[in-house]
Amino acid sequence: MSNSMRANVASAAFALVLFQLVEMASGRLAVNGGLGWDGEMYARMVTRRLSDGTANTALRPLSAAHA
């Protein structure tokens, strides 16, 4: 395994451990079945149509695509 590959694997492992620690420390949202305050609208936008969200949530995919 090359040094570059080892560095990539080490970075990925570190990120996984870090994300797990953050998840353990912060817990899960109890709002809207774990989706959060806006998550229900985003889920609707993904499973149905982008226009199914509110005016605010409908703009976020557009602004993220141009960022």
FENRALIN-V987289 format. One record per run of one state. SS is the DSSP state (H for helix, E for strand, L for the rest). FROM is the first residue (numbers start at 1). TO is the last residue. If there is no record, write none. Layout:
BEGIN
<<SS;FROM;TO> <SS;FROM;TO>>
END
This chain:
BEGIN
<<L;1;2> <H;3;26> <L;27;30> <H;31;34> <L;35;38> <H;39;47> <L;48;49> <H;50;52> <L;53;54> <H;55;65> <L;66;67>>
END
